[in-house]
Amino acid sequence: PHLCMEQLAIVEKYEHFIDYVYPILLGVRRAHYVVRDRALAAVFTQVELFNEAGKAGTLPRLYAADAGLASLRFYLRFFAAPGRKLISQHQHQTAAIHLAETGRMLGAWIRRTQTAKR
């Protein structure tokens, strides 16, 4: 039950990221639709990774969710890179803050699971 509550809290926090970044990504120029669509898919796949981690409660699933967050951070950097400027620096920073909050919660969950496995 404890892990289910953590999963719920993380998904709720992550929804703030989705609410912020989804309309921004939809506005990315059509010429960049391939990477935009991959980023959008990663945004929603992340919810599945959190849910799988909550159901399994295993470190490999938690690490997969953490890797998903790393991929999202990559996409944000890619879109905000000076040569592309597909999103503004402010949008990148705000989205990164949302992800960092989610990442901190996931990191705490991973640490608790590591401690419990010892």
Buried (B, 14 or more C-beta within 10 A) or exposed (E): EEBEEBBEEBBEBBEEBBEBBEEBBEEBEEEBEEBBEEBBEBBEEBBEBBBBBBEEBBBEBBBBBBEBBEBBBEBBEBBBEEEEEBBEEEBBEBBBEBBEBBBEBBEEBBEBBEEEEE
